[in-house]
């Protein structure tokens, strides 16, 4: 009979990730997502998401932003990062001609679904050296606990 796709070493998603990397290498397809869980390359700001035993961490790489123009919100398990970045050209100089503009400018918005054990009451956001770091603590009830045996 046929072997189930769910019993592949590493799981089904690992196999799709491997096939995607092979296709990108073969065809050199730029602009495709780096993972089946990510959006297409070029989305702004690019983000990394990870977790520890006590928290979930989101790193948004957004150099050149004014921290006052960044908005981080949480609503019904959805963490949203939004804001605006200027193009860096002076509006006073009307004689300025732009020959290339590769840096993202304008409004942006990224949304990340938080896991069920995330605690929306315990979120910290810090912007330093062009990196926005958002830490979302896990609920105390979801933390591993050691039980002593009597």
Z-matrix of the N, CA and C atoms (Angstrom, degrees):
N
C 1 1.459
C 2 1.530 1 109.63
N 3 1.338 2 115.02 1 -179.16
C 4 1.460 3 120.65 2 -179.02
C 5 1.524 4 110.98 3 -87.27
N 6 1.313 5 113.96 4 139.40
C 7 1.459 6 119.42 5 177.84
C 8 1.525 7 108.49 6 -77.18
N 9 1.299 8 117.42 7 138.51
C 10 1.459 9 121.90 8 -178.73
C 11 1.531 10 110.03 9 -68.60
N 12 1.352 11 116.07 10 142.06
C 13 1.462 12 120.15 11 176.66
C 14 1.524 13 111.53 12 -67.22
N 15 1.314 14 116.19 13 -22.99
C 16 1.458 15 119.22 14 -178.92
C 17 1.516 16 112.74 15 -76.30
N 18 1.333 17 117.89 16 -13.07
C 19 1.461 18 119.92 17 -179.48
C 20 1.522 19 112.26 18 -99.44
N 21 1.326 20 117.44 19 9.25
C 22 1.459 21 119.99 20 176.51
C 23 1.527 22 109.55 21 -64.65
N 24 1.326 23 118.34 22 146.37
C 25 1.470 24 119.93 23 177.64
C 26 1.527 25 109.79 24 -59.71
N 27 1.296 26 116.92 25 127.14
C 28 1.461 27 121.04 26 -179.47
C 29 1.513 28 112.85 27 89.83
N 30 1.314 29 118.79 28 -12.46
C 31 1.459 30 121.47 29 177.48
C 32 1.511 31 112.78 30 93.25
N 33 1.301 32 114.85 31 171.76
C 34 1.464 33 122.76 32 -176.75
C 35 1.528 34 111.96 33 -64.61
N 36 1.342 35 117.07 34 -44.78
C 37 1.456 36 119.58 35 -177.61
C 38 1.525 37 111.84 36 -67.41
N 39 1.315 38 117.42 37 -34.04
C 40 1.465 39 119.97 38 177.01
C 41 1.523 40 110.04 39 -64.08
N 42 1.315 41 116.97 40 -37.47
C 43 1.462 42 120.50 41 178.70
C 44 1.534 43 110.91 42 -67.40
N 45 1.334 44 117.54 43 -40.36
C 46 1.467 45 120.21 44 176.44
C 47 1.524 46 111.09 45 -64.44
N 48 1.337 47 117.66 46 -41.23
C 49 1.463 48 121.00 47 176.61
C 50 1.528 49 110.93 48 -59.43
N 51 1.330 50 117.24 49 -43.44
C 52 1.459 51 121.40 50 179.77
C 53 1.531 52 110.35 51 -63.66
N 54 1.327 53 116.98 52 -44.30
C 55 1.471 54 120.22 53 179.77
C 56 1.526 55 110.62 54 -63.92
N 57 1.335 56 117.14 55 -38.97
C 58 1.455 57 120.64 56 179.35
C 59 1.527 58 110.90 57 -64.10
N 60 1.336 59 117.60 58 -44.15
C 61 1.471 60 121.08 59 177.52
C 62 1.524 61 110.97 60 -61.17
N 63 1.350 62 116.42 61 -42.04
C 64 1.461 63 119.78 62 179.23
C 65 1.527 64 111.17 63 -62.60
N 66 1.326 65 117.55 64 -41.92
C 67 1.469 66 120.84 65 179.35
C 68 1.525 67 111.53 66 -67.44
N 69 1.323 68 116.73 67 -39.60
C 70 1.458 69 119.37 68 177.84
C 71 1.523 70 111.07 69 -64.13
N 72 1.312 71 116.57 70 -39.33
C 73 1.455 72 120.39 71 179.04
C 74 1.528 73 110.45 72 -68.34
N 75 1.314 74 116.69 73 -39.54
C 76 1.457 75 121.24 74 -178.76
C 77 1.524 76 112.63 75 -68.84
N 78 1.333 77 116.51 76 -47.51
C 79 1.457 78 120.94 77 -175.40
C 80 1.520 79 113.77 78 -100.89
N 81 1.334 80 117.20 79 -9.27
C 82 1.464 81 120.04 80 -179.51
C 83 1.508 82 111.83 81 59.90
N 84 1.321 83 117.03 82 46.23
C 85 1.459 84 121.77 83 -174.60
C 86 1.524 85 111.16 84 -81.83
N 87 1.343 86 117.43 85 97.48
C 88 1.461 87 119.34 86 177.22
C 89 1.524 88 110.55 87 -75.60
N 90 1.316 89 115.81 88 155.88
C 91 1.452 90 120.03 89 175.90
C 92 1.509 91 114.62 90 89.52
N 93 1.329 92 117.69 91 -7.21
C 94 1.449 93 119.36 92 177.69
C 95 1.521 94 109.43 93 -80.96
N 96 1.335 95 117.63 94 155.24
C 97 1.466 96 119.27 95 178.72
C 98 1.518 97 111.51 96 -59.89
N 99 1.336 98 115.84 97 151.55
C 100 1.461 99 120.65 98 179.20
C 101 1.516 100 111.43 99 -76.81
N 102 1.308 101 117.69 100 -14.07
C 103 1.451 102 123.39 101 -179.44
C 104 1.520 103 107.76 102 -155.81
N 105 1.320 104 117.81 103 160.41
C 106 1.458 105 119.21 104 178.73
C 107 1.520 106 111.39 105 -69.49
N 108 1.329 107 116.65 106 -12.59
C 109 1.461 108 121.01 107 178.23
C 110 1.526 109 112.16 108 -96.67
N 111 1.302 110 119.40 109 0.57
C 112 1.461 111 123.00 110 -175.42
C 113 1.527 112 110.28 111 -111.61
N 114 1.330 113 115.43 112 165.33
C 115 1.459 114 120.69 113 175.52
C 116 1.519 115 108.70 114 -88.91
N 117 1.313 116 116.76 115 173.11
C 118 1.462 117 121.60 116 -178.46
C 119 1.527 118 111.04 117 -60.89
N 120 1.318 119 115.85 118 150.06
C 121 1.457 120 120.49 119 177.14
C 122 1.515 121 108.89 120 -61.73
N 123 1.309 122 115.94 121 146.92
C 124 1.450 123 120.51 122 -178.65
C 125 1.514 124 112.30 123 100.18
N 126 1.335 125 118.50 124 -9.09
C 127 1.459 126 120.45 125 175.75
C 128 1.524 127 107.95 126 -66.49
N 129 1.315 128 116.74 127 142.70
C 130 1.458 129 120.05 128 -177.29
C 131 1.505 130 109.75 129 -120.64
N 132 1.294 131 118.95 130 136.89
C 133 1.457 132 127.14 131 -9.07
C 134 1.524 133 110.37 132 -80.48
N 135 1.334 134 117.22 133 147.92
C 136 1.463 135 118.29 134 174.43
C 137 1.526 136 109.16 135 -65.60
N 138 1.324 137 116.22 136 143.06
C 139 1.459 138 119.53 137 -175.66
C 140 1.521 139 111.44 138 -129.49
N 141 1.323 140 115.16 139 152.91
C 142 1.464 141 123.94 140 169.13
C 143 1.516 142 106.21 141 -119.78
N 144 1.334 143 116.20 142 138.31
C 145 1.456 144 121.22 143 179.92
C 146 1.515 145 108.22 144 -126.51
N 147 1.327 146 116.41 145 134.08
C 148 1.454 147 120.59 146 178.83
C 149 1.510 148 109.82 147 -149.70
N 150 1.321 149 116.01 148 176.44
C 151 1.459 150 119.14 149 179.41
C 152 1.518 151 110.30 150 -144.85
N 153 1.315 152 114.31 151 154.39
C 154 1.455 153 123.10 152 173.24
C 155 1.523 154 106.37 153 -122.69
N 156 1.314 155 117.25 154 -176.71
C 157 1.465 156 119.84 155 178.21
C 158 1.518 157 111.89 156 -65.18
N 159 1.319 158 117.46 157 -29.24
C 160 1.456 159 120.18 158 -174.04
C 161 1.520 160 114.89 159 -107.60
N 162 1.345 161 118.84 160 -12.17
C 163 1.467 162 119.11 161 -174.64
C 164 1.532 163 111.79 162 -158.50
N 165 1.337 164 113.81 163 164.06
C 166 1.459 165 122.63 164 170.07
C 167 1.518 166 106.33 165 -108.00
N 168 1.325 167 116.55 166 140.79
C 169 1.456 168 119.47 167 -178.18
C 170 1.516 169 110.25 168 -126.78
N 171 1.326 170 114.80 169 135.74
C 172 1.460 171 122.29 170 177.25
C 173 1.518 172 106.53 171 -122.15
N 174 1.325 173 116.08 172 126.11
C 175 1.458 174 122.16 173 175.48
C 176 1.521 175 107.70 174 -112.71
N 177 1.326 176 115.89 175 120.79
C 178 1.465 177 121.53 176 176.76
C 179 1.524 178 107.45 177 -110.38
N 180 1.317 179 116.65 178 124.33
C 181 1.463 180 121.82 179 -176.42
C 182 1.523 181 108.49 180 -95.34
N 183 1.334 182 114.92 181 102.24
C 184 1.460 183 121.04 182 -173.50
C 185 1.522 184 110.86 183 -139.26
N 186 1.334 185 117.76 184 73.84
C 187 1.461 186 119.44 185 179.86
C 188 1.527 187 111.77 186 -69.44
N 189 1.310 188 114.56 187 150.06
C 190 1.457 189 120.15 188 175.59
C 191 1.514 190 114.94 189 82.68
N 192 1.323 191 117.67 190 14.25
C 193 1.463 192 120.05 191 178.99
C 194 1.520 193 110.61 192 -97.32
N 195 1.314 194 114.53 193 150.23
C 196 1.450 195 120.75 194 171.56
C 197 1.528 196 106.25 195 -87.07
N 198 1.345 197 118.82 196 121.34
C 199 1.470 198 120.46 197 -177.68
C 200 1.530 199 113.42 198 -55.62
N 201 1.328 200 116.84 199 -25.89
C 202 1.463 201 120.21 200 178.89
C 203 1.528 202 111.99 201 -71.44
N 204 1.318 203 117.39 202 -16.19
C 205 1.468 204 121.06 203 -178.68
C 206 1.526 205 112.27 204 -100.97
N 207 1.333 206 116.38 205 8.62
C 208 1.465 207 121.20 206 177.17
C 209 1.523 208 108.10 207 -102.16
N 210 1.317 209 116.41 208 132.47
C 211 1.461 210 120.93 209 178.78
C 212 1.526 211 108.92 210 -121.10
N 213 1.324 212 116.12 211 126.20
C 214 1.459 213 122.41 212 177.38
C 215 1.525 214 107.08 213 -117.24
N 216 1.335 215 117.12 214 122.52
C 217 1.460 216 121.42 215 -179.67
C 218 1.522 217 110.26 216 -131.16
N 219 1.323 218 115.21 217 155.95
C 220 1.462 219 121.93 218 174.75
C 221 1.521 220 107.32 219 -130.23
N 222 1.325 221 115.32 220 127.51
C 223 1.462 222 120.10 221 178.15
C 224 1.524 223 108.73 222 -145.77
N 225 1.315 224 116.24 223 117.90
C 226 1.462 225 123.36 224 177.71
C 227 1.525 226 113.06 225 51.91
N 228 1.321 227 116.05 226 46.59
C 229 1.455 228 121.09 227 175.85
C 230 1.517 229 115.09 228 80.90
N 231 1.329 230 117.96 229 9.59
C 232 1.458 231 121.84 230 179.62
C 233 1.525 232 109.40 231 -115.83
N 234 1.332 233 116.17 232 115.90
C 235 1.455 234 122.98 233 177.63
C 236 1.526 235 107.54 234 -89.67
N 237 1.331 236 116.55 235 124.51
C 238 1.463 237 120.87 236 -177.75
C 239 1.516 238 110.08 237 -120.23
N 240 1.326 239 115.32 238 131.64
C 241 1.460 240 122.66 239 175.41
C 242 1.519 241 106.35 240 -114.06
N 243 1.319 242 116.85 241 122.43
C 244 1.460 243 119.86 242 179.86
C 245 1.522 244 109.74 243 -141.51
N 246 1.313 245 115.12 244 163.32
C 247 1.451 246 120.01 245 179.98
C 248 1.511 247 110.87 246 169.07
N 249 1.317 248 114.25 247 -161.32
C 250 1.456 249 119.89 248 -179.12
C 251 1.519 250 109.32 249 -148.30
N 252 1.309 251 115.39 250 141.50
C 253 1.463 252 120.54 251 177.17
C 254 1.518 253 108.12 252 -125.67
N 255 1.327 254 115.65 253 131.49
C 256 1.465 255 120.22 254 179.57
C 257 1.523 256 109.90 255 -76.44
N 258 1.311 257 115.37 256 161.11
C 259 1.460 258 119.46 257 -177.99
C 260 1.520 259 112.73 258 -79.00
N 261 1.315 260 117.94 259 -10.76
C 262 1.458 261 121.20 260 176.43
C 263 1.515 262 114.21 261 87.58
N 264 1.328 263 117.58 262 -5.52
C 265 1.457 264 120.29 263 178.18
C 266 1.522 265 109.57 264 -89.45
N 267 1.307 266 115.64 265 141.00
C 268 1.454 267 120.48 266 179.50
C 269 1.524 268 109.58 267 -74.49
N 270 1.327 269 116.38 268 128.06
C 271 1.468 270 120.61 269 178.22
C 272 1.522 271 111.04 270 -76.25
N 273 1.322 272 116.14 271 -15.56
C 274 1.455 273 120.25 272 -179.74
C 275 1.522 274 111.25 273 -72.74
N 276 1.328 275 117.61 274 -29.63
C 277 1.453 276 121.51 275 -176.70
C 278 1.532 277 109.17 276 -92.13
N 279 1.325 278 116.57 277 93.75
C 280 1.463 279 121.98 278 -177.46
C 281 1.526 280 111.97 279 -71.78
N 282 1.327 281 118.53 280 -15.58
C 283 1.456 282 121.56 281 -178.51
C 284 1.520 283 112.65 282 -88.24
N 285 1.310 284 117.70 283 4.56
C 286 1.457 285 121.79 284 -178.00
C 287 1.532 286 109.78 285 -75.53
N 288 1.323 287 116.53 286 123.25
C 289 1.464 288 121.90 287 176.16
C 290 1.515 289 108.52 288 -107.33
N 291 1.320 290 116.87 289 132.10
C 292 1.460 291 121.84 290 -178.91
C 293 1.519 292 108.14 291 -98.59
N 294 1.329 293 117.06 292 123.05
C 295 1.459 294 122.19 293 179.86
C 296 1.523 295 111.99 294 -99.44
N 297 1.305 296 116.34 295 -28.88
C 298 1.458 297 120.61 296 177.31
C 299 1.518 298 108.20 297 -150.63
N 300 1.310 299 115.99 298 139.79
C 301 1.465 300 120.81 299 178.52
C 302 1.526 301 107.67 300 -140.52
N 303 1.338 302 116.48 301 93.09
C 304 1.464 303 122.02 302 -176.22
C 305 1.519 304 112.67 303 -100.07
N 306 1.298 305 116.86 304 -10.07
C 307 1.459 306 121.42 305 -178.51
C 308 1.518 307 109.46 306 -90.80
N 309 1.337 308 115.93 307 134.92
C 310 1.460 309 120.49 308 179.69
C 311 1.516 310 110.08 309 -63.91
N 312 1.318 311 116.35 310 133.45
C 313 1.459 312 121.94 311 175.06
C 314 1.517 313 107.81 312 -136.30
N 315 1.316 314 115.36 313 148.79
C 316 1.457 315 120.57 314 179.89
C 317 1.514 316 111.42 315 111.41
N 318 1.314 317 114.99 316 -166.48
C 319 1.460 318 120.96 317 -178.03
C 320 1.517 319 111.02 318 -75.72
N 321 1.321 320 115.74 319 149.48
C 322 1.458 321 121.02 320 176.33
C 323 1.511 322 109.24 321 -141.54
N 324 1.324 323 115.10 322 159.73
C 325 1.466 324 121.54 323 178.71
C 326 1.520 325 108.18 324 -158.76
N 327 1.327 326 116.03 325 127.12
C 328 1.468 327 122.86 326 175.39
C 329 1.515 328 107.74 327 -127.88
N 330 1.308 329 117.03 328 141.06
C 331 1.458 330 121.85 329 179.52
C 332 1.520 331 109.68 330 -127.48
N 333 1.334 332 115.81 331 139.76
C 334 1.460 333 122.95 332 -178.95
C 335 1.526 334 107.54 333 -130.86
N 336 1.325 335 117.02 334 129.30
C 337 1.460 336 120.89 335 175.07
C 338 1.520 337 109.00 336 -77.92
N 339 1.313 338 116.14 337 129.63
C 340 1.453 339 120.81 338 178.47
C 341 1.523 340 109.65 339 -90.69
N 342 1.326 341 117.92 340 147.20
C 343 1.459 342 120.58 341 176.30
C 344 1.529 343 111.15 342 -66.30
N 345 1.305 344 115.80 343 164.03
C 346 1.464 345 120.99 344 -177.25
C 347 1.522 346 113.20 345 -62.82
N 348 1.332 347 117.82 346 -30.33
C 349 1.459 348 119.33 347 -177.80
C 350 1.523 349 113.66 348 -87.73
N 351 1.335 350 118.08 349 10.48
C 352 1.467 351 121.23 350 175.81
C 353 1.523 352 109.30 351 -76.33
N 354 1.318 353 117.13 352 141.79
C 355 1.460 354 122.92 353 -179.99
C 356 1.527 355 109.14 354 -103.11
N 357 1.345 356 118.37 355 102.93
C 358 1.466 357 119.79 356 -176.96
C 359 1.529 358 113.90 357 -66.81
N 360 1.325 359 117.30 358 -13.31
C 361 1.463 360 120.09 359 178.31
C 362 1.528 361 111.68 360 -81.57
N 363 1.316 362 117.62 361 -12.69
C 364 1.467 363 121.45 362 -177.21
C 365 1.527 364 110.03 363 -121.86
N 366 1.318 365 115.58 364 74.16
C 367 1.461 366 121.80 365 179.15
C 368 1.522 367 108.78 366 -121.84
N 369 1.329 368 115.20 367 134.80
C 370 1.460 369 121.15 368 176.00
C 371 1.519 370 107.92 369 -123.81
N 372 1.332 371 116.77 370 139.71
C 373 1.467 372 121.76 371 176.57
C 374 1.522 373 108.16 372 -129.48
N 375 1.336 374 115.26 373 134.26
C 376 1.451 375 121.50 374 -178.47
C 377 1.531 376 108.31 375 -138.99
N 378 1.330 377 116.92 376 130.73
C 379 1.465 378 121.54 377 178.43
C 380 1.521 379 108.22 378 -114.05
N 381 1.332 380 115.82 379 120.27
C 382 1.461 381 120.24 380 -179.18
C 383 1.520 382 109.45 381 -150.35
N 384 1.313 383 116.57 382 134.63
C 385 1.466 384 123.43 383 177.18
C 386 1.528 385 112.37 384 52.63
N 387 1.323 386 117.08 385 37.64
C 388 1.459 387 120.86 386 176.16
C 389 1.512 388 115.21 387 82.65
N 390 1.336 389 117.75 388 5.94
C 391 1.462 390 121.33 389 -179.49
C 392 1.524 391 109.17 390 -120.30
N 393 1.326 392 115.82 391 123.87
C 394 1.456 393 121.76 392 174.61
C 395 1.521 394 107.49 393 -93.34
N 396 1.335 395 116.40 394 118.13
C 397 1.463 396 121.50 395 179.82
C 398 1.523 397 108.40 396 -109.36
N 399 1.329 398 115.34 397 120.72
C 400 1.463 399 121.29 398 179.21
C 401 1.518 400 107.44 399 -115.47
N 402 1.331 401 116.43 400 124.34
C 403 1.455 402 122.05 401 179.08
C 404 1.521 403 108.60 402 -114.78
N 405 1.326 404 116.00 403 123.60
C 406 1.452 405 122.36 404 178.80
C 407 1.523 406 107.25 405 -115.39
N 408 1.331 407 116.56 406 115.35
C 409 1.467 408 120.77 407 -177.72
C 410 1.533 409 110.46 408 -70.72
N 411 1.305 410 115.13 409 149.84
C 412 1.470 411 120.50 410 173.01
C 413 1.525 412 108.34 411 -80.60
N 414 1.315 413 116.58 412 152.94
C 415 1.467 414 120.71 413 177.10
C 416 1.530 415 109.39 414 -63.71
N 417 1.310 416 115.47 415 145.84
C 418 1.462 417 120.52 416 179.13
C 419 1.526 418 110.84 417 -58.64
N 420 1.337 419 117.17 418 -36.89
C 421 1.463 420 120.42 419 -178.34
C 422 1.529 421 111.81 420 -67.12
N 423 1.335 422 117.56 421 -20.81
C 424 1.465 423 121.21 422 -179.88
C 425 1.524 424 112.61 423 -90.14
N 426 1.332 425 117.04 424 -9.42
C 427 1.458 426 121.17 425 -179.14
C 428 1.515 427 110.31 426 -70.48
N 429 1.319 428 118.09 427 141.18
C 430 1.460 429 119.60 428 175.13
C 431 1.531 430 110.71 429 -64.60
N 432 1.307 431 116.10 430 138.66
C 433 1.463 432 120.53 431 -179.34
C 434 1.522 433 109.26 432 -126.09
N 435 1.306 434 113.69 433 142.96
C 436 1.468 435 119.20 434 177.11
C 437 1.519 436 107.62 435 -95.09
N 438 1.305 437 114.76 436 128.27
C 439 1.454 438 121.79 437 -179.66
C 440 1.522 439 108.51 438 -106.21
N 441 1.316 440 116.44 439 126.16
C 442 1.465 441 119.42 440 178.34
C 443 1.520 442 108.97 441 -83.32
N 444 1.278 443 114.99 442 138.83
C 445 1.461 444 121.72 443 179.90
C 446 1.519 445 108.32 444 -98.07
N 447 1.312 446 116.17 445 127.25
C 448 1.473 447 121.53 446 179.68
C 449 1.508 448 110.10 447 -94.41
